[in-house]
Amino acid sequence: MDQAAGLRRWAERNKAPHTAIVHEAEPAIPDRTLIVFGTARTTSQVHQTLERWHQQGHQWIGHPNRWRVLPVENSRLDLRVLTHQQPRWGLWIDSDLDAFGQAFQRLRQLSEQGGPDHVLALHPGFPRQGLLCNLQEAAQRYLGVRLLLIQEVNA
């Protein structure tokens, strides 16, 4: 019998049964920043999206309360500097008829102003296929921006 097997058995017998649940229930302190293009009203929508993804099993999110969402406008003059300071960027995409055209225009403006070349697509729950994929392809082909899509479960 190797020493590691004995340690694994000891850990199994002595583990706290509710450690993960207690950790999840604790209020999380924001330690990750996500810069999101949109207005302040999208902050709650972004948190709802992070919560949905977390519930769907996307482990990289961790507890949604760990994310500080900072909305910014495309017209910021320091966008290039901010891009070098912050690694995580998102674009809120609404569900109205003009949403995809507006999203492409925002991505175009960001590209022209030296914004990030990787942007997370945040939305109220579209399926991955269809318009989101078209927007992703257009952003890459015409703007050189990689629009990151999260696989939705039951969307």
Z-matrix of the N, CA and C atoms (Angstrom, degrees):
N
C 1 1.455
C 2 1.530 1 109.02
N 3 1.311 2 116.24 1 131.93
C 4 1.464 3 118.79 2 -179.83
C 5 1.527 4 110.80 3 -86.49
N 6 1.318 5 115.88 4 161.80
C 7 1.454 6 121.87 5 -177.63
C 8 1.525 7 111.44 6 -64.86
N 9 1.332 8 118.70 7 -35.61
C 10 1.464 9 121.81 8 -179.29
C 11 1.526 10 111.26 9 -63.40
N 12 1.319 11 117.70 10 -37.76
C 13 1.469 12 120.17 11 178.99
C 14 1.519 13 110.44 12 -62.89
N 15 1.323 14 116.51 13 -41.14
C 16 1.463 15 119.84 14 177.76
C 17 1.524 16 111.93 15 -63.95
N 18 1.328 17 116.81 16 -40.02
C 19 1.464 18 120.52 17 178.03
C 20 1.532 19 111.32 18 -65.85
N 21 1.342 20 116.71 19 -39.08
C 22 1.466 21 119.61 20 177.94
C 23 1.521 22 110.99 21 -62.94
N 24 1.354 23 117.05 22 -43.67
C 25 1.466 24 120.13 23 178.27
C 26 1.521 25 110.88 24 -61.94
N 27 1.331 26 117.09 25 -43.50
C 28 1.465 27 121.10 26 179.18
C 29 1.530 28 110.40 27 -61.67
N 30 1.339 29 116.90 28 -43.22
C 31 1.464 30 120.73 29 -179.95
C 32 1.526 31 110.86 30 -63.96
N 33 1.313 32 118.07 31 -40.43
C 34 1.468 33 121.91 32 178.08
C 35 1.522 34 111.05 33 -60.83
N 36 1.331 35 116.92 34 -43.77
C 37 1.474 36 120.41 35 -178.58
C 38 1.515 37 112.27 36 -70.42
N 39 1.336 38 117.59 37 -30.18
C 40 1.459 39 120.91 38 -172.13
C 41 1.525 40 114.84 39 -107.92
N 42 1.312 41 117.13 40 9.96
C 43 1.469 42 117.33 41 -179.02
C 44 1.524 43 110.45 42 -75.77
N 45 1.321 44 115.22 43 148.99
C 46 1.463 45 120.73 44 176.49
C 47 1.521 46 108.69 45 -75.96
N 48 1.325 47 119.86 46 126.64
C 49 1.464 48 121.35 47 -172.86
C 50 1.518 49 114.49 48 -67.37
N 51 1.298 50 119.79 49 -25.89
C 52 1.468 51 120.70 50 -174.42
C 53 1.516 52 112.97 51 -117.85
N 54 1.328 53 117.32 52 22.52
C 55 1.458 54 120.30 53 -176.95
C 56 1.522 55 112.33 54 -57.10
N 57 1.334 56 117.96 55 -48.25
C 58 1.463 57 121.32 56 -177.98
C 59 1.513 58 111.04 57 -64.88
N 60 1.321 59 118.56 58 -40.84
C 61 1.464 60 121.83 59 -179.06
C 62 1.518 61 110.40 60 -65.88
N 63 1.335 62 117.26 61 -44.51
C 64 1.454 63 120.59 62 178.99
C 65 1.525 64 109.75 63 -61.31
N 66 1.339 65 116.40 64 -43.14
C 67 1.466 66 119.84 65 -179.76
C 68 1.530 67 111.00 66 -62.06
N 69 1.329 68 118.11 67 -42.76
C 70 1.459 69 121.79 68 179.49
C 71 1.518 70 111.49 69 -65.53
N 72 1.344 71 117.26 70 -35.77
C 73 1.456 72 120.67 71 -175.88
C 74 1.523 73 112.19 72 -76.60
N 75 1.319 74 117.43 73 -21.36
C 76 1.460 75 120.34 74 -179.81
C 77 1.515 76 110.29 75 -66.64
N 78 1.345 77 117.52 76 139.37
C 79 1.458 78 118.07 77 176.60
C 80 1.529 79 109.67 78 -65.55
N 81 1.290 80 115.56 79 127.60
C 82 1.462 81 120.64 80 -177.36
C 83 1.520 82 110.13 81 -85.70
N 84 1.318 83 115.74 82 145.39
C 85 1.460 84 121.97 83 176.22
C 86 1.518 85 106.94 84 -95.62
N 87 1.345 86 117.94 85 128.66
C 88 1.466 87 119.07 86 -179.21
C 89 1.526 88 111.60 87 -57.71
N 90 1.323 89 116.01 88 123.45
C 91 1.453 90 121.09 89 176.68
C 92 1.520 91 111.62 90 -131.43
N 93 1.331 92 116.74 91 4.00
C 94 1.459 93 123.07 92 176.43
C 95 1.514 94 107.91 93 -127.30
N 96 1.305 95 115.83 94 136.81
C 97 1.463 96 120.42 95 -179.86
C 98 1.514 97 109.68 96 -111.73
N 99 1.322 98 115.29 97 134.73
C 100 1.451 99 122.14 98 175.49
C 101 1.520 100 107.27 99 -122.82
N 102 1.328 101 116.18 100 114.08
C 103 1.463 102 121.50 101 176.54
C 104 1.530 103 106.77 102 -82.82
N 105 1.326 104 116.52 103 125.61
C 106 1.462 105 121.26 104 -176.42
C 107 1.514 106 109.68 105 -124.28
N 108 1.334 107 115.04 106 130.92
C 109 1.450 108 120.28 107 175.97
C 110 1.509 109 108.28 108 -81.35
N 111 1.307 110 115.42 109 121.55
C 112 1.455 111 122.32 110 -177.74
C 113 1.515 112 109.27 111 155.02
N 114 1.304 113 115.41 112 -170.99
C 115 1.457 114 120.41 113 -179.32
C 116 1.516 115 110.24 114 -96.14
N 117 1.338 116 115.67 115 172.71
C 118 1.466 117 120.60 116 -177.60
C 119 1.524 118 111.74 117 -61.38
N 120 1.327 119 118.39 118 -25.29
C 121 1.467 120 119.67 119 -179.25
C 122 1.520 121 111.70 120 -67.17
N 123 1.319 122 117.62 121 -20.28
C 124 1.465 123 119.56 122 -179.97
C 125 1.522 124 112.58 123 -77.19
N 126 1.315 125 119.17 124 -12.01
C 127 1.464 126 121.51 125 -178.60
C 128 1.525 127 110.96 126 -57.06
N 129 1.327 128 117.31 127 -48.65
C 130 1.467 129 119.38 128 179.60
C 131 1.527 130 110.62 129 -67.75
N 132 1.321 131 117.73 130 -35.36
C 133 1.458 132 120.75 131 178.49
C 134 1.532 133 110.79 132 -65.51
N 135 1.323 134 117.00 133 -38.97
C 136 1.466 135 120.97 134 177.98
C 137 1.523 136 109.71 135 -64.21
N 138 1.329 137 117.40 136 -44.60
C 139 1.465 138 119.87 137 178.21
C 140 1.538 139 111.17 138 -62.20
N 141 1.327 140 117.14 139 -37.32
C 142 1.472 141 119.94 140 176.66
C 143 1.529 142 110.50 141 -64.21
N 144 1.322 143 116.76 142 -39.07
C 145 1.470 144 120.65 143 177.82
C 146 1.519 145 110.79 144 -65.24
N 147 1.334 146 117.06 145 -45.18
C 148 1.472 147 120.26 146 177.27
C 149 1.527 148 110.87 147 -60.65
N 150 1.316 149 116.76 148 -40.11
C 151 1.471 150 120.97 149 177.47
C 152 1.529 151 110.69 150 -63.20
N 153 1.334 152 117.35 151 -43.55
C 154 1.462 153 121.30 152 178.50
C 155 1.521 154 110.73 153 -60.44
N 156 1.337 155 116.84 154 -46.40
C 157 1.462 156 120.47 155 179.71
C 158 1.524 157 111.16 156 -64.09
N 159 1.327 158 115.66 157 -39.66
C 160 1.462 159 120.26 158 177.60
C 161 1.531 160 110.01 159 -60.81
N 162 1.328 161 117.39 160 -45.11
C 163 1.460 162 122.06 161 178.88
C 164 1.528 163 111.52 162 -64.41
N 165 1.334 164 117.03 163 -28.26
C 166 1.461 165 121.31 164 179.45
C 167 1.533 166 112.19 165 -81.40
N 168 1.323 167 116.78 166 -2.31
C 169 1.455 168 120.25 167 173.97
C 170 1.518 169 116.11 168 99.06
N 171 1.312 170 119.08 169 13.48
C 172 1.470 171 121.04 170 177.84
C 173 1.537 172 108.53 171 -78.41
N 174 1.314 173 115.46 172 99.09
C 175 1.461 174 122.86 173 -172.68
C 176 1.527 175 113.95 174 -64.20
N 177 1.334 176 118.23 175 -28.37
C 178 1.468 177 120.36 176 -175.55
C 179 1.524 178 112.24 177 -64.62
N 180 1.312 179 117.00 178 -18.41
C 181 1.467 180 119.95 179 -178.72
C 182 1.513 181 111.19 180 -73.71
N 183 1.339 182 116.24 181 -37.79
C 184 1.450 183 118.82 182 -172.64
C 185 1.516 184 108.60 183 67.66
N 186 1.309 185 117.35 184 -155.39
C 187 1.459 186 120.56 185 178.60
C 188 1.531 187 108.42 186 -72.95
N 189 1.331 188 118.29 187 127.68
C 190 1.476 189 120.77 188 -177.25
C 191 1.528 190 114.16 189 -57.71
N 192 1.326 191 117.76 190 -26.91
C 193 1.458 192 120.12 191 178.95
C 194 1.526 193 113.07 192 -70.95
N 195 1.315 194 116.98 193 -9.10
C 196 1.470 195 120.04 194 177.73
C 197 1.523 196 111.85 195 -76.26
N 198 1.336 197 116.87 196 -10.44
C 199 1.465 198 121.38 197 -175.95
C 200 1.522 199 111.28 198 -96.45
N 201 1.310 200 115.57 199 126.32
C 202 1.464 201 122.39 200 171.35
C 203 1.521 202 105.68 201 -96.75
N 204 1.319 203 116.44 202 118.82
C 205 1.465 204 121.78 203 -178.54
C 206 1.525 205 108.03 204 -98.68
N 207 1.332 206 115.66 205 122.34
C 208 1.463 207 121.17 206 179.35
C 209 1.525 208 109.51 207 -117.79
N 210 1.325 209 116.95 208 106.22
C 211 1.470 210 118.80 209 178.32
C 212 1.529 211 110.36 210 -75.68
N 213 1.328 212 116.19 211 140.05
C 214 1.461 213 121.67 212 175.81
C 215 1.522 214 108.61 213 -134.28
N 216 1.304 215 115.25 214 158.11
C 217 1.454 216 121.04 215 176.98
C 218 1.528 217 109.19 216 -98.72
N 219 1.301 218 116.27 217 153.28
C 220 1.466 219 121.30 218 179.73
C 221 1.521 220 112.88 219 -65.07
N 222 1.305 221 116.96 220 -20.68
C 223 1.459 222 120.04 221 -174.42
C 224 1.527 223 113.20 222 -83.71
N 225 1.317 224 118.91 223 5.20
C 226 1.466 225 120.00 224 178.89
C 227 1.517 226 110.08 225 -61.36
N 228 1.316 227 115.97 226 133.39
C 229 1.461 228 120.84 227 -178.90
C 230 1.526 229 112.08 228 -75.39
N 231 1.327 230 117.16 229 -23.94
C 232 1.467 231 120.75 230 -177.22
C 233 1.526 232 112.08 231 -98.16
N 234 1.313 233 117.73 232 25.41
C 235 1.461 234 121.72 233 -176.27
C 236 1.530 235 112.65 234 -58.98
N 237 1.309 236 117.11 235 -40.36
C 238 1.469 237 120.78 236 -179.88
C 239 1.531 238 110.50 237 -64.00
N 240 1.318 239 117.51 238 -42.20
C 241 1.467 240 121.68 239 179.01
C 242 1.529 241 109.99 240 -67.08
N 243 1.329 242 116.66 241 -44.62
C 244 1.454 243 121.82 242 179.54
C 245 1.525 244 111.17 243 -61.54
N 246 1.324 245 117.10 244 -35.14
C 247 1.458 246 121.83 245 178.27
C 248 1.527 247 111.15 246 -61.84
N 249 1.326 248 117.36 247 -36.89
C 250 1.466 249 120.90 248 179.37
C 251 1.525 250 111.98 249 -76.74
N 252 1.346 251 116.83 250 -23.61
C 253 1.459 252 120.37 251 -178.28
C 254 1.528 253 113.50 252 -86.89
N 255 1.317 254 117.46 253 -30.92
C 256 1.460 255 121.63 254 -174.94
C 257 1.526 256 111.20 255 -115.97
N 258 1.320 257 118.86 256 125.81
C 259 1.466 258 120.73 257 -176.86
C 260 1.528 259 115.38 258 -86.14
N 261 1.326 260 118.44 259 -17.06
C 262 1.469 261 120.24 260 -173.40
C 263 1.522 262 110.95 261 -115.20
N 264 1.352 263 114.35 262 121.21
C 265 1.455 264 121.14 263 -176.62
C 266 1.520 265 110.48 264 -130.15
N 267 1.330 266 115.76 265 145.51
C 268 1.455 267 120.71 266 178.76
C 269 1.518 268 110.82 267 -138.64
N 270 1.318 269 114.74 268 160.60
C 271 1.464 270 122.34 269 176.78
C 272 1.512 271 107.42 270 -129.01
N 273 1.336 272 116.94 271 121.84
C 274 1.450 273 120.22 272 177.72
C 275 1.531 274 108.40 273 -80.56
N 276 1.329 275 115.91 274 130.14
C 277 1.457 276 122.04 275 179.24
C 278 1.525 277 107.51 276 -118.66
N 279 1.314 278 116.87 277 112.09
C 280 1.460 279 122.00 278 -179.67
C 281 1.514 280 110.98 279 -70.26
N 282 1.334 281 115.50 280 177.99
C 283 1.462 282 120.44 281 -177.70
C 284 1.530 283 113.02 282 -106.95
N 285 1.331 284 118.90 283 8.37
C 286 1.467 285 119.31 284 179.91
C 287 1.533 286 111.22 285 -80.48
N 288 1.310 287 116.60 286 175.32
C 289 1.464 288 121.38 287 -174.85
C 290 1.526 289 113.79 288 -63.90
N 291 1.318 290 117.41 289 -31.17
C 292 1.464 291 121.18 290 -177.56
C 293 1.529 292 113.43 291 -92.06
N 294 1.325 293 117.46 292 0.76
C 295 1.461 294 121.51 293 -171.27
C 296 1.524 295 113.44 294 -59.08
N 297 1.328 296 117.84 295 -41.89
C 298 1.461 297 119.43 296 -175.25
C 299 1.522 298 111.64 297 -73.70
N 300 1.316 299 117.04 298 -36.80
C 301 1.464 300 119.93 299 174.63
C 302 1.516 301 111.29 300 -64.27
N 303 1.336 302 116.32 301 -42.51
C 304 1.463 303 120.59 302 178.22
C 305 1.526 304 110.95 303 -65.13
N 306 1.320 305 116.37 304 -39.83
C 307 1.470 306 119.76 305 179.19
C 308 1.526 307 110.50 306 -62.88
N 309 1.329 308 117.38 307 -43.07
C 310 1.462 309 119.83 308 179.16
C 311 1.526 310 110.30 309 -63.95
N 312 1.343 311 117.67 310 -40.66
C 313 1.468 312 120.80 311 178.35
C 314 1.520 313 111.20 312 -62.80
N 315 1.345 314 117.44 313 -41.18
C 316 1.470 315 120.46 314 177.32
C 317 1.528 316 110.73 315 -63.09
N 318 1.324 317 116.47 316 -42.70
C 319 1.463 318 120.11 317 178.12
C 320 1.529 319 110.98 318 -63.55
N 321 1.332 320 116.78 319 -38.45
C 322 1.466 321 120.90 320 177.62
C 323 1.526 322 110.43 321 -62.82
N 324 1.335 323 116.70 322 -45.75
C 325 1.462 324 121.06 323 178.34
C 326 1.533 325 110.94 324 -61.25
N 327 1.320 326 115.74 325 -42.88
C 328 1.470 327 119.38 326 179.36
C 329 1.518 328 110.99 327 -62.23
N 330 1.310 329 116.00 328 -42.41
C 331 1.463 330 120.83 329 179.36
C 332 1.523 331 110.89 330 -62.39
N 333 1.315 332 116.27 331 -44.02
C 334 1.467 333 120.73 332 -179.21
C 335 1.519 334 112.84 333 -66.72
N 336 1.341 335 117.34 334 -27.88
C 337 1.462 336 121.60 335 -177.37
C 338 1.528 337 113.01 336 -96.45
N 339 1.338 338 116.87 337 9.67
C 340 1.457 339 119.19 338 177.91
C 341 1.515 340 113.55 339 79.58
N 342 1.322 341 117.11 340 27.13
C 343 1.459 342 121.59 341 179.26
C 344 1.515 343 111.59 342 -72.98
N 345 1.312 344 116.92 343 -171.92
C 346 1.472 345 121.37 344 -175.65
C 347 1.526 346 112.04 345 -67.41
N 348 1.330 347 115.53 346 153.31
C 349 1.465 348 119.16 347 177.55
C 350 1.524 349 112.11 348 -101.34
N 351 1.353 350 117.40 349 1.34
C 352 1.466 351 123.68 350 173.56
C 353 1.520 352 107.06 351 -130.46
N 354 1.331 353 117.38 352 121.28
C 355 1.460 354 121.74 353 -176.87
C 356 1.528 355 108.58 354 -134.46
N 357 1.316 356 116.44 355 132.53
C 358 1.460 357 122.58 356 178.20
C 359 1.521 358 109.65 357 -82.74
N 360 1.324 359 117.50 358 129.24
C 361 1.468 360 122.37 359 177.46
C 362 1.523 361 108.73 360 -81.53
N 363 1.326 362 116.25 361 114.54
C 364 1.466 363 122.65 362 178.23
C 365 1.522 364 107.69 363 -108.27
N 366 1.318 365 116.81 364 135.42
C 367 1.463 366 120.07 365 -174.26
C 368 1.524 367 109.76 366 -159.30
N 369 1.339 368 116.78 367 168.03
C 370 1.462 369 119.92 368 -177.55
C 371 1.521 370 115.16 369 -77.08
N 372 1.334 371 119.29 370 3.62
C 373 1.455 372 120.51 371 175.05
C 374 1.507 373 115.32 372 124.24
N 375 1.313 374 118.20 373 49.72
C 376 1.460 375 122.03 374 175.87
C 377 1.514 376 109.97 375 -81.52
N 378 1.327 377 117.64 376 152.43
C 379 1.464 378 118.06 377 171.20
C 380 1.534 379 109.43 378 -69.72
N 381 1.308 380 116.87 379 155.35
C 382 1.466 381 121.71 380 -176.62
C 383 1.527 382 111.66 381 -64.21
N 384 1.312 383 117.59 382 -33.44
C 385 1.452 384 120.71 383 -178.24
C 386 1.524 385 110.27 384 -73.32
N 387 1.305 386 115.43 385 172.79
C 388 1.455 387 120.73 386 172.75
C 389 1.509 388 113.92 387 80.87
N 390 1.326 389 114.57 388 -132.22
C 391 1.461 390 120.53 389 -170.99
C 392 1.528 391 113.89 390 -62.77
N 393 1.328 392 117.65 391 -36.15
C 394 1.466 393 118.83 392 178.08
C 395 1.525 394 111.19 393 -62.62
N 396 1.322 395 116.64 394 -41.81
C 397 1.467 396 119.70 395 178.11
C 398 1.530 397 111.00 396 -66.25
N 399 1.333 398 117.03 397 -37.56
C 400 1.466 399 120.34 398 176.70
C 401 1.523 400 110.32 399 -62.82
N 402 1.334 401 116.56 400 -43.47
C 403 1.463 402 120.78 401 178.45
C 404 1.528 403 110.18 402 -64.13
N 405 1.310 404 116.97 403 -40.88
C 406 1.462 405 121.46 404 178.75
C 407 1.530 406 110.80 405 -61.13
N 408 1.313 407 116.11 406 -45.93
C 409 1.461 408 120.57 407 -179.46
C 410 1.534 409 111.50 408 -65.72
N 411 1.331 410 117.13 409 -43.06
C 412 1.473 411 120.55 410 179.60
C 413 1.527 412 110.83 411 -65.06
N 414 1.328 413 117.49 412 -40.61
C 415 1.466 414 120.67 413 179.64
C 416 1.528 415 110.62 414 -62.00
N 417 1.323 416 116.46 415 -42.05
C 418 1.460 417 120.17 416 -179.73
C 419 1.530 418 111.20 417 -70.10
N 420 1.318 419 115.86 418 -48.22
C 421 1.465 420 120.67 419 -174.85
C 422 1.530 421 113.01 420 -67.63
N 423 1.317 422 117.66 421 -46.52
C 424 1.460 423 120.65 422 -171.91
C 425 1.528 424 114.28 423 -96.26
N 426 1.347 425 116.90 424 -22.94
C 427 1.464 426 119.21 425 -174.92
C 428 1.526 427 113.20 426 -118.44
N 429 1.309 428 117.37 427 -14.40
C 430 1.461 429 119.89 428 -175.78
C 431 1.516 430 112.58 429 71.95
N 432 1.329 431 116.98 430 22.27
C 433 1.462 432 122.35 431 179.94
C 434 1.518 433 108.21 432 -105.52
N 435 1.315 434 115.82 433 128.64
C 436 1.463 435 120.96 434 178.45
C 437 1.526 436 108.11 435 -90.55
N 438 1.326 437 116.74 436 110.16
C 439 1.457 438 122.77 437 178.31
C 440 1.521 439 107.17 438 -90.91
N 441 1.309 440 116.08 439 116.62
C 442 1.461 441 122.20 440 -175.39
C 443 1.534 442 109.59 441 -89.16
N 444 1.336 443 116.35 442 125.33
C 445 1.458 444 122.39 443 -179.97
C 446 1.521 445 109.34 444 -109.91
N 447 1.307 446 116.52 445 137.03
C 448 1.460 447 122.74 446 177.32
C 449 1.529 448 107.44 447 -98.25
N 450 1.319 449 116.32 448 131.19
C 451 1.463 450 121.34 449 178.68
C 452 1.529 451 108.99 450 -66.52
N 453 1.312 452 115.79 451 118.58
C 454 1.470 453 122.20 452 178.88
C 455 1.519 454 110.58 453 -86.45
N 456 1.299 455 116.47 454 142.72
C 457 1.456 456 122.44 455 173.99
C 458 1.520 457 107.43 456 -98.87
N 459 1.312 458 116.87 457 126.14
C 460 1.470 459 123.00 458 178.10
C 461 1.524 460 113.17 459 60.30
N 462 1.301 461 118.42 460 33.00
C 463 1.467 462 120.10 461 178.63
C 464 1.504 463 110.00 462 -93.09
